[in-house]
């Protein structure tokens, strides 16, 4: 079973994504901030990381950089709010993000994007 780490501080999005991914057969782990997310990456070595850009303690950009530095093989999908700086998304790609999706998003589209990488 493929392990996905979801780093997100919005409860509604967390629950929706967790429900959808579990239904699709993924094992889902949750972190609500950047520090917990980074710790979880090192402990779990997930098959994929999904991170919001705007999370407490460490941003999604910092997470992307630090995960790619230690685990270049782990794909990272970045979640960004509509209207968030386009430069942040470009920066995420420069740091090694595999893909991004803009909130609000369709859970089915998220699953399709995940399946492209794992």
PDB file as gemmi writes it, atoms N, CA and C in Angstrom:
CRYST1    1.000    1.000    1.000  90.00  90.00  90.00 P 1                      
ATOM      1  N   UNK A   1       0.839  -1.188   0.000  1.00  0.00           N  
ATOM      2  CA  UNK A   1       0.000   0.000   0.000  1.00  0.00           C  
ATOM      3  C   UNK A   1       0.887   1.256   0.000  1.00  0.00           C  
ATOM      4  N   UNK A   2       0.624   2.171  -0.919  1.00  0.00           N  
ATOM      5  CA  UNK A   2       1.430   3.384  -1.049  1.00  0.00           C  
ATOM      6  C   UNK A   2       1.121   4.376   0.072  1.00  0.00           C  
ATOM      7  N   UNK A   3       2.182   4.982   0.621  1.00  0.00           N  
ATOM      8  CA  UNK A   3       2.049   5.930   1.730  1.00  0.00           C  
ATOM      9  C   UNK A   3       2.119   7.357   1.210  1.00  0.00           C  
ATOM     10  N   UNK A   4       1.118   8.150   1.601  1.00  0.00           N  
ATOM     11  CA  UNK A   4       1.098   9.563   1.237  1.00  0.00           C  
ATOM     12  C   UNK A   4       1.082  10.387   2.517  1.00  0.00           C  
ATOM     13  N   UNK A   5       1.988  11.351   2.579  1.00  0.00           N  
ATOM     14  CA  UNK A   5       2.007  12.285   3.698  1.00  0.00           C  
ATOM     15  C   UNK A   5       1.360  13.579   3.247  1.00  0.00           C  
ATOM     16  N   UNK A   6       0.330  13.997   3.956  1.00  0.00           N  
ATOM     17  CA  UNK A   6      -0.395  15.222   3.655  1.00  0.00           C  
ATOM     18  C   UNK A   6      -0.059  16.255   4.726  1.00  0.00           C  
ATOM     19  N   UNK A   7       0.540  17.357   4.310  1.00  0.00           N  
ATOM     20  CA  UNK A   7       0.894  18.435   5.239  1.00  0.00           C  
ATOM     21  C   UNK A   7      -0.013  19.619   4.929  1.00  0.00           C  
ATOM     22  N   UNK A   8      -0.986  19.826   5.800  1.00  0.00           N  
ATOM     23  CA  UNK A   8      -2.040  20.814   5.553  1.00  0.00           C  
ATOM     24  C   UNK A   8      -2.614  21.243   6.897  1.00  0.00           C  
ATOM     25  N   UNK A   9      -2.904  22.541   7.045  1.00  0.00           N  
ATOM     26  CA  UNK A   9      -3.454  23.016   8.315  1.00  0.00           C  
ATOM     27  C   UNK A   9      -4.945  23.351   8.244  1.00  0.00           C  
ATOM     28  N   UNK A  10      -5.552  23.213   7.081  1.00  0.00           N  
ATOM     29  CA  UNK A  10      -6.994  23.463   6.928  1.00  0.00           C  
ATOM     30  C   UNK A  10      -7.746  22.146   7.163  1.00  0.00           C  
ATOM     31  N   UNK A  11      -8.514  22.095   8.249  1.00  0.00           N  
ATOM     32  CA  UNK A  11      -9.213  20.858   8.639  1.00  0.00           C  
ATOM     33  C   UNK A  11     -10.136  20.322   7.551  1.00  0.00           C  
ATOM     34  N   UNK A  12     -10.867  21.213   6.884  1.00  0.00           N  
ATOM     35  CA  UNK A  12     -11.802  20.772   5.843  1.00  0.00           C  
ATOM     36  C   UNK A  12     -11.077  20.084   4.695  1.00  0.00           C  
ATOM     37  N   UNK A  13     -10.014  20.694   4.234  1.00  0.00           N  
ATOM     38  CA  UNK A  13      -9.246  20.104   3.138  1.00  0.00           C  
ATOM     39  C   UNK A  13      -8.605  18.795   3.595  1.00  0.00           C  
ATOM     40  N   UNK A  14      -8.063  18.803   4.810  1.00  0.00           N  
ATOM     41  CA  UNK A  14      -7.457  17.586   5.372  1.00  0.00           C  
ATOM     42  C   UNK A  14      -8.419  16.411   5.331  1.00  0.00           C  
ATOM     43  N   UNK A  15      -9.607  16.626   5.878  1.00  0.00           N  
ATOM     44  CA  UNK A  15     -10.593  15.540   5.975  1.00  0.00           C  
ATOM     45  C   UNK A  15     -11.035  15.076   4.594  1.00  0.00           C  
ATOM     46  N   UNK A  16     -11.283  16.026   3.688  1.00  0.00           N  
ATOM     47  CA  UNK A  16     -11.732  15.670   2.342  1.00  0.00           C  
ATOM     48  C   UNK A  16     -10.668  14.845   1.614  1.00  0.00           C  
ATOM     49  N   UNK A  17      -9.418  15.315   1.647  1.00  0.00           N  
ATOM     50  CA  UNK A  17      -8.345  14.623   0.940  1.00  0.00           C  
ATOM     51  C   UNK A  17      -8.071  13.271   1.592  1.00  0.00           C  
ATOM     52  N   UNK A  18      -8.026  13.237   2.909  1.00  0.00           N  
ATOM     53  CA  UNK A  18      -7.780  11.975   3.613  1.00  0.00           C  
ATOM     54  C   UNK A  18      -8.842  10.933   3.246  1.00  0.00           C  
ATOM     55  N   UNK A  19     -10.109  11.330   3.267  1.00  0.00           N  
ATOM     56  CA  UNK A  19     -11.210  10.428   2.925  1.00  0.00           C  
ATOM     57  C   UNK A  19     -11.058   9.890   1.508  1.00  0.00           C  
ATOM     58  N   UNK A  20     -10.803  10.796   0.555  1.00  0.00           N  
ATOM     59  CA  UNK A  20     -10.700  10.412  -0.855  1.00  0.00           C  
ATOM     60  C   UNK A  20      -9.506   9.474  -1.084  1.00  0.00           C  
ATOM     61  N   UNK A  21      -8.373   9.790  -0.494  1.00  0.00           N  
ATOM     62  CA  UNK A  21      -7.175   8.973  -0.723  1.00  0.00           C  
ATOM     63  C   UNK A  21      -7.301   7.599  -0.076  1.00  0.00           C  
ATOM     64  N   UNK A  22      -7.889   7.536   1.112  1.00  0.00           N  
ATOM     65  CA  UNK A  22      -8.096   6.231   1.756  1.00  0.00           C  
ATOM     66  C   UNK A  22      -9.042   5.380   0.921  1.00  0.00           C  
ATOM     67  N   UNK A  23     -10.071   6.028   0.373  1.00  0.00           N  
ATOM     68  CA  UNK A  23     -11.033   5.323  -0.474  1.00  0.00           C  
ATOM     69  C   UNK A  23     -10.347   4.763  -1.731  1.00  0.00           C  
ATOM     70  N   UNK A  24      -9.307   5.455  -2.190  1.00  0.00           N  
ATOM     71  CA  UNK A  24      -8.553   5.023  -3.372  1.00  0.00           C  
ATOM     72  C   UNK A  24      -7.494   3.975  -3.021  1.00  0.00           C  
ATOM     73  N   UNK A  25      -7.372   3.632  -1.744  1.00  0.00           N  
ATOM     74  CA  UNK A  25      -6.450   2.579  -1.349  1.00  0.00           C  
ATOM     75  C   UNK A  25      -5.081   3.040  -0.876  1.00  0.00           C  
ATOM     76  N   UNK A  26      -4.922   4.338  -0.644  1.00  0.00           N  
ATOM     77  CA  UNK A  26      -3.645   4.846  -0.144  1.00  0.00           C  
ATOM     78  C   UNK A  26      -3.634   4.843   1.377  1.00  0.00           C  
ATOM     79  N   UNK A  27      -2.448   4.700   1.939  1.00  0.00           N  
ATOM     80  CA  UNK A  27      -2.260   4.852   3.370  1.00  0.00           C  
ATOM     81  C   UNK A  27      -1.922   6.328   3.579  1.00  0.00           C  
ATOM     82  N   UNK A  28      -2.715   7.037   4.392  1.00  0.00           N  
ATOM     83  CA  UNK A  28      -2.570   8.485   4.519  1.00  0.00           C  
ATOM     84  C   UNK A  28      -2.056   8.852   5.907  1.00  0.00           C  
ATOM     85  N   UNK A  29      -1.032   9.678   5.926  1.00  0.00           N  
ATOM     86  CA  UNK A  29      -0.484  10.230   7.167  1.00  0.00           C  
ATOM     87  C   UNK A  29      -0.654  11.737   7.110  1.00  0.00           C  
ATOM     88  N   UNK A  30      -0.902  12.336   8.275  1.00  0.00           N  
ATOM     89  CA  UNK A  30      -1.227  13.758   8.320  1.00  0.00           C  
ATOM     90  C   UNK A  30      -0.269  14.503   9.236  1.00  0.00           C  
ATOM     91  N   UNK A  31       0.141  15.673   8.784  1.00  0.00           N  
ATOM     92  CA  UNK A  31       0.883  16.613   9.624  1.00  0.00           C  
ATOM     93  C   UNK A  31       0.219  17.974   9.439  1.00  0.00           C  
ATOM     94  N   UNK A  32       0.077  18.711  10.540  1.00  0.00           N  
ATOM     95  CA  UNK A  32      -0.651  19.985  10.479  1.00  0.00           C  
ATOM     96  C   UNK A  32       0.286  21.195  10.387  1.00  0.00           C  
ATOM     97  N   UNK A  33       1.588  20.966  10.418  1.00  0.00           N  
ATOM     98  CA  UNK A  33       2.524  22.081  10.256  1.00  0.00           C  
ATOM     99  C   UNK A  33       3.825  21.567   9.649  1.00  0.00           C  
ATOM    100  N   UNK A  34       4.679  22.500   9.258  1.00  0.00           N  
ATOM    101  CA  UNK A  34       5.912  22.146   8.565  1.00  0.00           C  
ATOM    102  C   UNK A  34       6.883  21.322   9.394  1.00  0.00           C  
ATOM    103  N   UNK A  35       7.005  21.655  10.672  1.00  0.00           N  
ATOM    104  CA  UNK A  35       7.930  20.896  11.527  1.00  0.00           C  
ATOM    105  C   UNK A  35       7.494  19.441  11.656  1.00  0.00           C  
ATOM    106  N   UNK A  36       6.203  19.240  11.949  1.00  0.00           N  
ATOM    107  CA  UNK A  36       5.675  17.873  12.080  1.00  0.00           C  
ATOM    108  C   UNK A  36       5.780  17.135  10.743  1.00  0.00           C  
ATOM    109  N   UNK A  37       5.558  17.855   9.655  1.00  0.00           N  
ATOM    110  CA  UNK A  37       5.643  17.247   8.324  1.00  0.00           C  
ATOM    111  C   UNK A  37       7.041  16.762   8.008  1.00  0.00           C  
ATOM    112  N   UNK A  38       8.025  17.581   8.313  1.00  0.00           N  
ATOM    113  CA  UNK A  38       9.413  17.207   8.044  1.00  0.00           C  
ATOM    114  C   UNK A  38       9.825  16.004   8.881  1.00  0.00           C  
ATOM    115  N   UNK A  39       9.410  16.002  10.141  1.00  0.00           N  
ATOM    116  CA  UNK A  39       9.708  14.872  11.034  1.00  0.00           C  
ATOM    117  C   UNK A  39       9.073  13.591  10.461  1.00  0.00           C  
ATOM    118  N   UNK A  40       7.821  13.707  10.007  1.00  0.00           N  
ATOM    119  CA  UNK A  40       7.102  12.552   9.456  1.00  0.00           C  
ATOM    120  C   UNK A  40       7.775  12.020   8.193  1.00  0.00           C  
ATOM    121  N   UNK A  41       8.291  12.903   7.360  1.00  0.00           N  
ATOM    122  CA  UNK A  41       8.981  12.458   6.141  1.00  0.00           C  
ATOM    123  C   UNK A  41      10.157  11.567   6.511  1.00  0.00           C  
ATOM    124  N   UNK A  42      10.932  11.994   7.491  1.00  0.00           N  
ATOM    125  CA  UNK A  42      12.114  11.212   7.892  1.00  0.00           C  
ATOM    126  C   UNK A  42      11.728   9.885   8.545  1.00  0.00           C  
ATOM    127  N   UNK A  43      10.633   9.866   9.296  1.00  0.00           N  
ATOM    128  CA  UNK A  43      10.204   8.633   9.962  1.00  0.00           C  
ATOM    129  C   UNK A  43       9.523   7.660   9.006  1.00  0.00           C  
ATOM    130  N   UNK A  44       8.662   8.192   8.127  1.00  0.00           N  
ATOM    131  CA  UNK A  44       7.825   7.335   7.280  1.00  0.00           C  
ATOM    132  C   UNK A  44       8.440   7.017   5.917  1.00  0.00           C  
ATOM    133  N   UNK A  45       9.252   7.927   5.401  1.00  0.00           N  
ATOM    134  CA  UNK A  45       9.737   7.843   4.020  1.00  0.00           C  
ATOM    135  C   UNK A  45       8.573   7.513   3.078  1.00  0.00           C  
ATOM    136  N   UNK A  46       7.611   8.450   2.986  1.00  0.00           N  
ATOM    137  CA  UNK A  46       6.402   8.194   2.183  1.00  0.00           C  
ATOM    138  C   UNK A  46       6.708   8.089   0.686  1.00  0.00           C  
ATOM    139  N   UNK A  47       5.733   7.547  -0.045  1.00  0.00           N  
ATOM    140  CA  UNK A  47       5.856   7.441  -1.498  1.00  0.00           C  
ATOM    141  C   UNK A  47       5.582   8.776  -2.176  1.00  0.00           C  
ATOM    142  N   UNK A  48       4.882   9.673  -1.454  1.00  0.00           N  
ATOM    143  CA  UNK A  48       4.597  11.011  -1.974  1.00  0.00           C  
ATOM    144  C   UNK A  48       4.299  11.947  -0.823  1.00  0.00           C  
ATOM    145  N   UNK A  49       4.649  13.223  -1.011  1.00  0.00           N  
ATOM    146  CA  UNK A  49       4.305  14.267  -0.051  1.00  0.00           C  
ATOM    147  C   UNK A  49       3.394  15.256  -0.757  1.00  0.00           C  
ATOM    148  N   UNK A  50       2.296  15.597  -0.088  1.00  0.00           N  
ATOM    149  CA  UNK A  50       1.410  16.670  -0.562  1.00  0.00           C  
ATOM    150  C   UNK A  50       1.492  17.753   0.502  1.00  0.00           C  
ATOM    151  N   UNK A  51       1.897  18.950   0.104  1.00  0.00           N  
ATOM    152  CA  UNK A  51       2.027  20.026   1.087  1.00  0.00           C  
ATOM    153  C   UNK A  51       1.373  21.314   0.612  1.00  0.00           C  
ATOM    154  N   UNK A  52       0.728  21.979   1.541  1.00  0.00           N  
ATOM    155  CA  UNK A  52       0.216  23.317   1.291  1.00  0.00           C  
ATOM    156  C   UNK A  52       1.411  24.263   1.295  1.00  0.00           C  
ATOM    157  N   UNK A  53       1.317  25.376   0.578  1.00  0.00           N  
ATOM    158  CA  UNK A  53       2.408  26.351   0.607  1.00  0.00           C  
ATOM    159  C   UNK A  53       2.411  27.125   1.927  1.00  0.00           C  
ATOM    160  N   UNK A  54       1.216  27.497   2.387  1.00  0.00           N  
ATOM    161  CA  UNK A  54       1.105  28.337   3.578  1.00  0.00           C  
ATOM    162  C   UNK A  54       0.722  27.497   4.791  1.00  0.00           C  
ATOM    163  N   UNK A  55       1.724  27.024   5.516  1.00  0.00           N  
ATOM    164  CA  UNK A  55       1.509  26.244   6.729  1.00  0.00           C  
ATOM    165  C   UNK A  55       2.401  26.805   7.831  1.00  0.00           C  
ATOM    166  N   UNK A  56       2.049  26.558   9.096  1.00  0.00           N  
ATOM    167  CA  UNK A  56       2.857  27.099  10.199  1.00  0.00           C  
ATOM    168  C   UNK A  56       4.259  26.486  10.278  1.00  0.00           C  
ATOM    169  N   UNK A  57       5.167  27.240  10.879  1.00  0.00           N  
ATOM    170  CA  UNK A  57       6.552  26.857  11.215  1.00  0.00           C  
ATOM    171  C   UNK A  57       7.487  26.760  10.020  1.00  0.00           C  
ATOM    172  N   UNK A  58       7.218  25.883   9.086  1.00  0.00           N  
ATOM    173  CA  UNK A  58       8.000  25.821   7.853  1.00  0.00           C  
ATOM    174  C   UNK A  58       7.016  25.871   6.691  1.00  0.00           C  
ATOM    175  N   UNK A  59       7.323  26.682   5.705  1.00  0.00           N  
ATOM    176  CA  UNK A  59       6.410  26.809   4.560  1.00  0.00           C  
ATOM    177  C   UNK A  59       6.523  25.586   3.648  1.00  0.00           C  
ATOM    178  N   UNK A  60       5.574  25.483   2.739  1.00  0.00           N  
ATOM    179  CA  UNK A  60       5.621  24.414   1.746  1.00  0.00           C  
ATOM    180  C   UNK A  60       6.875  24.485   0.892  1.00  0.00           C  
ATOM    181  N   UNK A  61       7.375  25.709   0.666  1.00  0.00           N  
ATOM    182  CA  UNK A  61       8.622  25.858  -0.103  1.00  0.00           C  
ATOM    183  C   UNK A  61       9.798  25.278   0.683  1.00  0.00           C  
ATOM    184  N   UNK A  62       9.856  25.572   1.985  1.00  0.00           N  
ATOM    185  CA  UNK A  62      10.929  25.014   2.813  1.00  0.00           C  
ATOM    186  C   UNK A  62      10.840  23.490   2.856  1.00  0.00           C  
ATOM    187  N   UNK A  63       9.626  22.975   2.993  1.00  0.00           N  
ATOM    188  CA  UNK A  63       9.410  21.521   3.012  1.00  0.00           C  
ATOM    189  C   UNK A  63       9.923  20.914   1.708  1.00  0.00           C  
ATOM    190  N   UNK A  64       9.537  21.528   0.585  1.00  0.00           N  
ATOM    191  CA  UNK A  64       9.961  21.024  -0.725  1.00  0.00           C  
ATOM    192  C   UNK A  64      11.484  20.967  -0.807  1.00  0.00           C  
ATOM    193  N   UNK A  65      12.126  22.058  -0.436  1.00  0.00           N  
ATOM    194  CA  UNK A  65      13.586  22.110  -0.499  1.00  0.00           C  
ATOM    195  C   UNK A  65      14.222  21.038   0.395  1.00  0.00           C  
ATOM    196  N   UNK A  66      13.775  20.954   1.640  1.00  0.00           N  
ATOM    197  CA  UNK A  66      14.398  20.036   2.603  1.00  0.00           C  
ATOM    198  C   UNK A  66      14.139  18.564   2.265  1.00  0.00           C  
ATOM    199  N   UNK A  67      12.934  18.254   1.785  1.00  0.00           N  
ATOM    200  CA  UNK A  67      12.637  16.868   1.407  1.00  0.00           C  
ATOM    201  C   UNK A  67      13.470  16.478   0.187  1.00  0.00           C  
ATOM    202  N   UNK A  68      13.528  17.336  -0.800  1.00  0.00           N  
ATOM    203  CA  UNK A  68      14.276  17.021  -2.024  1.00  0.00           C  
ATOM    204  C   UNK A  68      15.780  16.886  -1.750  1.00  0.00           C  
ATOM    205  N   UNK A  69      16.274  17.644  -0.776  1.00  0.00           N  
ATOM    206  CA  UNK A  69      17.692  17.569  -0.413  1.00  0.00           C  
ATOM    207  C   UNK A  69      18.025  16.186   0.151  1.00  0.00           C  
ATOM    208  N   UNK A  70      17.139  15.659   1.014  1.00  0.00           N  
ATOM    209  CA  UNK A  70      17.395  14.371   1.671  1.00  0.00           C  
ATOM    210  C   UNK A  70      16.817  13.165   0.925  1.00  0.00           C  
ATOM    211  N   UNK A  71      15.702  13.376   0.229  1.00  0.00           N  
ATOM    212  CA  UNK A  71      15.008  12.278  -0.457  1.00  0.00           C  
ATOM    213  C   UNK A  71      14.599  12.732  -1.865  1.00  0.00           C  
ATOM    214  N   UNK A  72      15.549  12.871  -2.772  1.00  0.00           N  
ATOM    215  CA  UNK A  72      15.219  13.399  -4.108  1.00  0.00           C  
ATOM    216  C   UNK A  72      14.209  12.562  -4.877  1.00  0.00           C  
ATOM    217  N   UNK A  73      14.052  11.292  -4.482  1.00  0.00           N  
ATOM    218  CA  UNK A  73      13.143  10.397  -5.215  1.00  0.00           C  
ATOM    219  C   UNK A  73      11.674  10.573  -4.827  1.00  0.00           C  
ATOM    220  N   UNK A  74      11.387  11.262  -3.714  1.00  0.00           N  
ATOM    221  CA  UNK A  74       9.991  11.417  -3.269  1.00  0.00           C  
ATOM    222  C   UNK A  74       9.320  12.550  -4.052  1.00  0.00           C  
ATOM    223  N   UNK A  75       8.246  12.231  -4.791  1.00  0.00           N  
ATOM    224  CA  UNK A  75       7.524  13.290  -5.502  1.00  0.00           C  
ATOM    225  C   UNK A  75       6.766  14.175  -4.507  1.00  0.00           C  
ATOM    226  N   UNK A  76       6.694  15.471  -4.832  1.00  0.00           N  
ATOM    227  CA  UNK A  76       5.997  16.425  -3.978  1.00  0.00           C  
ATOM    228  C   UNK A  76       4.963  17.162  -4.810  1.00  0.00           C  
ATOM    229  N   UNK A  77       3.726  17.124  -4.329  1.00  0.00           N  
ATOM    230  CA  UNK A  77       2.640  17.866  -4.961  1.00  0.00           C  
ATOM    231  C   UNK A  77       2.315  19.035  -4.039  1.00  0.00           C  
ATOM    232  N   UNK A  78       2.349  20.243  -4.574  1.00  0.00           N  
ATOM    233  CA  UNK A  78       2.124  21.452  -3.792  1.00  0.00           C  
ATOM    234  C   UNK A  78       0.697  21.935  -3.986  1.00  0.00           C  
ATOM    235  N   UNK A  79       0.044  22.266  -2.864  1.00  0.00           N  
ATOM    236  CA  UNK A  79      -1.287  22.860  -2.899  1.00  0.00           C  
ATOM    237  C   UNK A  79      -1.130  24.368  -2.738  1.00  0.00           C  
ATOM    238  N   UNK A  80      -1.760  25.136  -3.611  1.00  0.00           N  
ATOM    239  CA  UNK A  80      -1.680  26.592  -3.456  1.00  0.00           C  
ATOM    240  C   UNK A  80      -3.077  27.178  -3.563  1.00  0.00           C  
ATOM    241  N   UNK A  81      -3.324  28.179  -2.734  1.00  0.00           N  
ATOM    242  CA  UNK A  81      -4.627  28.852  -2.754  1.00  0.00           C  
ATOM    243  C   UNK A  81      -4.726  29.698  -4.015  1.00  0.00           C  
ATOM    244  N   UNK A  82      -5.932  29.797  -4.532  1.00  0.00           N  
ATOM    245  CA  UNK A  82      -6.183  30.625  -5.696  1.00  0.00           C  
ATOM    246  C   UNK A  82      -5.734  32.050  -5.376  1.00  0.00           C  
ATOM    247  N   UNK A  83      -4.983  32.647  -6.287  1.00  0.00           N  
ATOM    248  CA  UNK A  83      -4.533  34.014  -6.054  1.00  0.00           C  
ATOM    249  C   UNK A  83      -3.196  34.093  -5.337  1.00  0.00           C  
ATOM    250  N   UNK A  84      -2.682  32.947  -4.882  1.00  0.00           N  
ATOM    251  CA  UNK A  84      -1.368  32.963  -4.249  1.00  0.00           C  
ATOM    252  C   UNK A  84      -0.341  33.322  -5.315  1.00  0.00           C  
ATOM    253  N   UNK A  85       0.714  33.909  -4.901  1.00  0.00           N  
ATOM    254  CA  UNK A  85       1.733  34.367  -5.830  1.00  0.00           C  
ATOM    255  C   UNK A  85       2.141  33.286  -6.828  1.00  0.00           C  
ATOM    256  N   UNK A  86       2.081  33.625  -8.090  1.00  0.00           N  
ATOM    257  CA  UNK A  86       2.541  32.704  -9.134  1.00  0.00           C  
ATOM    258  C   UNK A  86       4.022  32.398  -8.932  1.00  0.00           C  
ATOM    259  N   UNK A  87       4.744  33.382  -8.408  1.00  0.00           N  
ATOM    260  CA  UNK A  87       6.186  33.186  -8.185  1.00  0.00           C  
ATOM    261  C   UNK A  87       6.432  32.093  -7.146  1.00  0.00           C  
ATOM    262  N   UNK A  88       5.508  31.916  -6.190  1.00  0.00           N  
ATOM    263  CA  UNK A  88       5.656  30.853  -5.187  1.00  0.00           C  
ATOM    264  C   UNK A  88       5.572  29.482  -5.850  1.00  0.00           C  
ATOM    265  N   UNK A  89       4.644  29.347  -6.780  1.00  0.00           N  
ATOM    266  CA  UNK A  89       4.488  28.077  -7.496  1.00  0.00           C  
ATOM    267  C   UNK A  89       5.732  27.829  -8.350  1.00  0.00           C  
ATOM    268  N   UNK A  90       6.216  28.859  -9.041  1.00  0.00           N  
ATOM    269  CA  UNK A  90       7.434  28.720  -9.847  1.00  0.00           C  
ATOM    270  C   UNK A  90       8.619  28.358  -8.961  1.00  0.00           C  
ATOM    271  N   UNK A  91       8.695  28.983  -7.788  1.00  0.00           N  
ATOM    272  CA  UNK A  91       9.764  28.688  -6.842  1.00  0.00           C  
ATOM    273  C   UNK A  91       9.691  27.230  -6.399  1.00  0.00           C  
ATOM    274  N   UNK A  92       8.458  26.742  -6.147  1.00  0.00           N  
ATOM    275  CA  UNK A  92       8.278  25.346  -5.733  1.00  0.00           C  
ATOM    276  C   UNK A  92       8.828  24.394  -6.798  1.00  0.00           C  
ATOM    277  N   UNK A  93       8.559  24.687  -8.063  1.00  0.00           N  
ATOM    278  CA  UNK A  93       9.092  23.851  -9.148  1.00  0.00           C  
ATOM    279  C   UNK A  93      10.620  23.903  -9.183  1.00  0.00           C  
ATOM    280  N   UNK A  94      11.181  25.102  -8.990  1.00  0.00           N  
ATOM    281  CA  UNK A  94      12.643  25.236  -8.982  1.00  0.00           C  
ATOM    282  C   UNK A  94      13.263  24.424  -7.851  1.00  0.00           C  
ATOM    283  N   UNK A  95      12.538  24.305  -6.734  1.00  0.00           N  
ATOM    284  CA  UNK A  95      13.043  23.572  -5.575  1.00  0.00           C  
ATOM    285  C   UNK A  95      12.826  22.064  -5.696  1.00  0.00           C  
ATOM    286  N   UNK A  96      12.074  21.641  -6.723  1.00  0.00           N  
ATOM    287  CA  UNK A  96      11.915  20.211  -6.955  1.00  0.00           C  
ATOM    288  C   UNK A  96      10.503  19.667  -6.873  1.00  0.00           C  
ATOM    289  N   UNK A  97       9.507  20.539  -6.723  1.00  0.00           N  
ATOM    290  CA  UNK A  97       8.121  20.054  -6.700  1.00  0.00           C  
ATOM    291  C   UNK A  97       7.809  19.340  -8.011  1.00  0.00           C  
ATOM    292  N   UNK A  98       7.025  18.271  -7.923  1.00  0.00           N  
ATOM    293  CA  UNK A  98       6.663  17.488  -9.102  1.00  0.00           C  
ATOM    294  C   UNK A  98       5.440  18.057  -9.807  1.00  0.00           C  
ATOM    295  N   UNK A  99       4.532  18.635  -9.022  1.00  0.00           N  
ATOM    296  CA  UNK A  99       3.265  19.130  -9.566  1.00  0.00           C  
ATOM    297  C   UNK A  99       2.646  20.076  -8.557  1.00  0.00           C  
ATOM    298  N   UNK A 100       1.629  20.814  -8.992  1.00  0.00           N  
ATOM    299  CA  UNK A 100       0.863  21.622  -8.052  1.00  0.00           C  
ATOM    300  C   UNK A 100      -0.590  21.615  -8.467  1.00  0.00           C  
ATOM    301  N   UNK A 101      -1.433  21.902  -7.512  1.00  0.00           N  
ATOM    302  CA  UNK A 101      -2.864  22.010  -7.784  1.00  0.00           C  
ATOM    303  C   UNK A 101      -3.383  23.198  -6.977  1.00  0.00           C  
ATOM    304  N   UNK A 102      -4.281  23.961  -7.593  1.00  0.00           N  
ATOM    305  CA  UNK A 102      -4.808  25.166  -6.964  1.00  0.00           C  
ATOM    306  C   UNK A 102      -6.086  24.854  -6.198  1.00  0.00           C  
ATOM    307  N   UNK A 103      -6.172  25.380  -4.973  1.00  0.00           N  
ATOM    308  CA  UNK A 103      -7.395  25.243  -4.177  1.00  0.00           C  
ATOM    309  C   UNK A 103      -8.373  26.312  -4.637  1.00  0.00           C  
ATOM    310  N   UNK A 104      -9.661  26.047  -4.653  1.00  0.00           N  
ATOM    311  CA  UNK A 104     -10.280  24.744  -4.404  1.00  0.00           C  
ATOM    312  C   UNK A 104     -10.044  23.808  -5.591  1.00  0.00           C  
ATOM    313  N   UNK A 105      -9.980  22.510  -5.327  1.00  0.00           N  
ATOM    314  CA  UNK A 105      -9.726  21.542  -6.385  1.00  0.00           C  
ATOM    315  C   UNK A 105     -10.703  20.379  -6.276  1.00  0.00           C  
ATOM    316  N   UNK A 106     -10.818  19.655  -7.376  1.00  0.00           N  
ATOM    317  CA  UNK A 106     -11.667  18.483  -7.429  1.00  0.00           C  
ATOM    318  C   UNK A 106     -10.855  17.302  -6.902  1.00  0.00           C  
ATOM    319  N   UNK A 107     -11.361  16.579  -5.888  1.00  0.00           N  
ATOM    320  CA  UNK A 107     -10.615  15.441  -5.332  1.00  0.00           C  
ATOM    321  C   UNK A 107     -10.242  14.386  -6.375  1.00  0.00           C  
ATOM    322  N   UNK A 108     -11.096  14.203  -7.388  1.00  0.00           N  
ATOM    323  CA  UNK A 108     -10.791  13.227  -8.444  1.00  0.00           C  
ATOM    324  C   UNK A 108      -9.567  13.660  -9.257  1.00  0.00           C  
ATOM    325  N   UNK A 109      -9.460  14.962  -9.509  1.00  0.00           N  
ATOM    326  CA  UNK A 109      -8.299  15.475 -10.239  1.00  0.00           C  
ATOM    327  C   UNK A 109      -7.028  15.274  -9.403  1.00  0.00           C  
ATOM    328  N   UNK A 110      -7.140  15.493  -8.100  1.00  0.00           N  
ATOM    329  CA  UNK A 110      -5.994  15.283  -7.214  1.00  0.00           C  
ATOM    330  C   UNK A 110      -5.512  13.836  -7.309  1.00  0.00           C  
ATOM    331  N   UNK A 111      -6.440  12.893  -7.268  1.00  0.00           N  
ATOM    332  CA  UNK A 111      -6.085  11.469  -7.341  1.00  0.00           C  
ATOM    333  C   UNK A 111      -5.397  11.158  -8.675  1.00  0.00           C  
ATOM    334  N   UNK A 112      -5.904  11.719  -9.770  1.00  0.00           N  
ATOM    335  CA  UNK A 112      -5.278  11.499 -11.081  1.00  0.00           C  
ATOM    336  C   UNK A 112      -3.841  12.013 -11.101  1.00  0.00           C  
ATOM    337  N   UNK A 113      -3.638  13.177 -10.503  1.00  0.00           N  
ATOM    338  CA  UNK A 113      -2.285  13.752 -10.469  1.00  0.00           C  
ATOM    339  C   UNK A 113      -1.356  12.888  -9.615  1.00  0.00           C  
ATOM    340  N   UNK A 114      -1.864  12.380  -8.498  1.00  0.00           N  
ATOM    341  CA  UNK A 114      -1.054  11.523  -7.623  1.00  0.00           C  
ATOM    342  C   UNK A 114      -0.654  10.257  -8.366  1.00  0.00           C  
ATOM    343  N   UNK A 115      -1.590   9.668  -9.067  1.00  0.00           N  
ATOM    344  CA  UNK A 115      -1.334   8.403  -9.761  1.00  0.00           C  
ATOM    345  C   UNK A 115      -0.332   8.554 -10.902  1.00  0.00           C  
ATOM    346  N   UNK A 116      -0.089   9.781 -11.357  1.00  0.00           N  
ATOM    347  CA  UNK A 116       0.945   9.991 -12.366  1.00  0.00           C  
ATOM    348  C   UNK A 116       2.336   9.772 -11.796  1.00  0.00           C  
ATOM    349  N   UNK A 117       2.453   9.906 -10.475  1.00  0.00           N  
ATOM    350  CA  UNK A 117       3.772   9.847  -9.849  1.00  0.00           C  
ATOM    351  C   UNK A 117       4.019   8.584  -9.035  1.00  0.00           C  
ATOM    352  N   UNK A 118       2.960   7.948  -8.538  1.00  0.00           N  
ATOM    353  CA  UNK A 118       3.174   6.728  -7.742  1.00  0.00           C  
ATOM    354  C   UNK A 118       2.220   5.621  -8.171  1.00  0.00           C  
TER     355      UNK A 118                                                      
END                                                                             
